[in-house]
């Protein structure tokens, strides 16, 4: 569960192998960061405004049959292959590496997600679900090609007013943003956005960091699929390993809202 962040910063490192694994449909393997569907852990239901961070692999010819969503921001980042999306509001697209898809389920959608027709290899992607702060909204869909910034910090999607003119897809969450963070071999990551809640998911390479700033911070190493749930100033001095690093970073300024 997500409570208000304490005055003591914390970096909660979760290894890829610790994720709950499921096979929701034939040919699909999913590894879940949080409680999901038939798997329930009352101590692990969310972080910040995030409801789900799923690593998915869909075999050639496989996919999710039509299913429903409501009042959820669904953000998809493809690592390998191509994911075909179609929803009941007439939106269709193919998500490939280097593109970000944002679906605002709002008052309700139905959609399908499949490995693109004719594929010979699985499609691998990370799908993230975020609670909106506007409910029962008109559903919307966006698919945008991403041009990585030379700074190593690229905005993928945001609901923050400061990013309204940035050109990135908009989220129906006014205090959250998703970033793509990259660094070359042995390079420090660029200065990361500050927020009470930050969720880091390593997609490629390796990464070292200190749990908190200063000499009291313990050293940790991330491998692909690992994540860190950081509050306050935790997750300090992140530095790429020998193959560089690619990281998805959520900047969130409030937790889930109830009622």
N, C-alpha and C positions, 0 to 999 in steps of 0.2 A: 504494500500500500504506500501512498505518498502522504507524508505529513509535512508541515511547515519545516523548512530547513533549520537545523540547530545552528547555534553560533559557532560550532566546531565544524570546519570543513571536512568532508569525507569523500574518498574515492573508492567506490565499491566496484571491484574488478570481477567481471564474470567471464569465464573461459567459454570458448565455443562449445566444447564437449559437455558443458553443464546445461546447455539448452534442452528443453523438453522436445523430443523428436516425435513427429506424427506422420502418417500417410493418409491424408484426408480423402484422396481420390487415387485410383490406379495410376501409377507413373509419376506421382507427386510426392516429394519428401520435403517436409517443413521442419525447421528448428525454431522454436519459440523463445523469446526473451522473457515473456510474462505468462501468467495464467491464460489459457486459451481453450475454448470449446470444452471438451471433456476433462481437461487437465486444470485443476484448481489448487493453487497454493495461496492461502489468505495473506501471506507475507510478501507475495510477489505478484501484484495485480496491475501495477502502473509505476511510472516515475515521471515527475513533473506532470505535463499534460499528455504524455505518451501512453497509449493503451496497448499497443502491439509493435514489436519489431521482429518480423519474421524473415528468416533466410529460406528462400524457396528454390527448389530445383524441379523442373517439369520436363519429363522425357519427350522425345519426338512423338507426335500424335496424341499427346495427353493434354489435359487442361481441366480447369474448373468449369463445371456446368453452371448454368444461370443461377445466380444467388442474389440475395438482397443485402443492402446496407442502408443505414439511416444515421444522420447526425454524426458523421465521422469524416475527417480529412484523411484521405488515403494517398500516400506518396510512394511512388515506385521508382527504384533505381536499378537498372539492369547491369549485371557484371559481365555476363557472357551470353551470346545468342540473341534471340528476339522474342518479345512477348506481344501477342495479339490481344487487343482489348476491344470489346464492343458492349455498349450499354443500351438500355431501353429508351434512352432519350435521344438516340440517333448519333451518339458519339462513337467513333471508331478510330483506332490508331495502332501503330506498331512501335513498341518501346524498345530501343536498342541502346547499347553502351554509348554514353555521351548525351543521352536525352533523359529528361525527368518528366514523369507524369504525375499530375495532381488531380484527383477526383474529389470534389466536395459532394458527399452523399446527400446532405441537406434533408429535405422532407422525404427522401426515399428514392433509391435507384435499384435496378436489377442489372447485372452485368456478367459477362463471361471473360475468362482469362485463359489463353491457351498458348502452347508453344506454336510459333508461326508455322503455317503450312509448308511442307517440304523440308523442314529442318532435319538435319542428320545428327545433331547434338542437343543435349539438354539446354534449356534456358535457365540461367541462374540469376536471381535478383533478390534485392532486399525490399520488403514492403513494410511501411510504417504507418500506423494509425494514430491520429492525434485528435483529441477532443476539441471541437470548435467552441467558440464563445457566442456564436450566433446559431440558434437552433431553428429547425423547421424552415431553413432557407431554401431557395430555389437551387436544385442541383446544378453543378457546373463541372466542366472538364477542361483540362489544359495539358498540352504536350509541347515541351520546349527543348530545343537543342541548346546544350551548354557549351559555352566557350570558356575554358579554364582561364582564370586570371593569372597573370605573370607573378602576382604576389603570393600565390599558393592558397588564397582564400577566395572561394567563389560562391556567391549566393545562389542557392538552388530554388528556394521558395520562402516566402515570408508573409506574415500578416501584420508586421510592425509598421506603424505610420512612417517611420524614418526611411523605409525601403519602398515606399509607394511608387517612386519614379525610377526604380532600379531596373525594371524590365523583367524581373523574375516572376514566375507564377505566384498568384496571391492565395494566401490561406485565410480561412475564416476563423482564425485565432489571432487576436490583435497583439499578442505579446510573445510570439514564437517565430523562429526562423530556422531553416535548415541550410547548412553550409557543406560544401565539398572542400576538404583541406588536403593539400598535397605538399610533399617535400622530397627532394632528391636524397640519394644515399648520404647518411650521416649528418644531414642538415637538420637544424631545429625547425619545428613547425612555425609558421607565421604567428604573430600575436593573435590569440583567439578571442572572440567576443566574450565579455563577462556576463554572467547571469546567475541567479540563485540555483538554477538547475541546468546542468549540461549533460547530454548523453552522447558519448563517443563510440562509434562502431567502426572498427578497422576492416576495410574491404580488401586491401592489398598491402604487401610488404610487411614490415615489422616496425615496432615503435617502443621506445623506452620513455619513462616519465617518473616523476616523483609524486608520491601520494599527496603531499602538501608542500608548499614552498619552504625553502630553507633546509638546514641540516637535519631537522627532525623528520623530514619526509623520507619514507622508504622508497627504494627503487623497485620498479615493476616493468615487465616487458609484455607487450601485446603482440599476438599473432592474428592472422586473418580470421574473422568471425568473433574475436574477443570484443567485449564492450566494457566501458567504464561509465558508471553513474556518479556524477560529481556534483557536489554542492559547494557553493561559495567559491573559494580560491583553490580548492582541490584540483588535482590533475595538472601538476605544475611541470614546467620545463620539458614538454614533449619533444622528442628528437627521433627522427627516422633512423631505421637500421640500414644494413648494407644494401638492401634492394629498394630503398626509399619507402614511402608510405602514402596510402590514400585512405582518408578517413571521412566518414559522414558524421557531422556534429550538429546536434540539436541545441539551440539556444532557447531556453524557456524561462519566463519571468514569473510564472505562477503555476501551482499544481492543478489537479483536477478540481472542478467546481461542481458542487452538488446543490440540488434544490432550485 
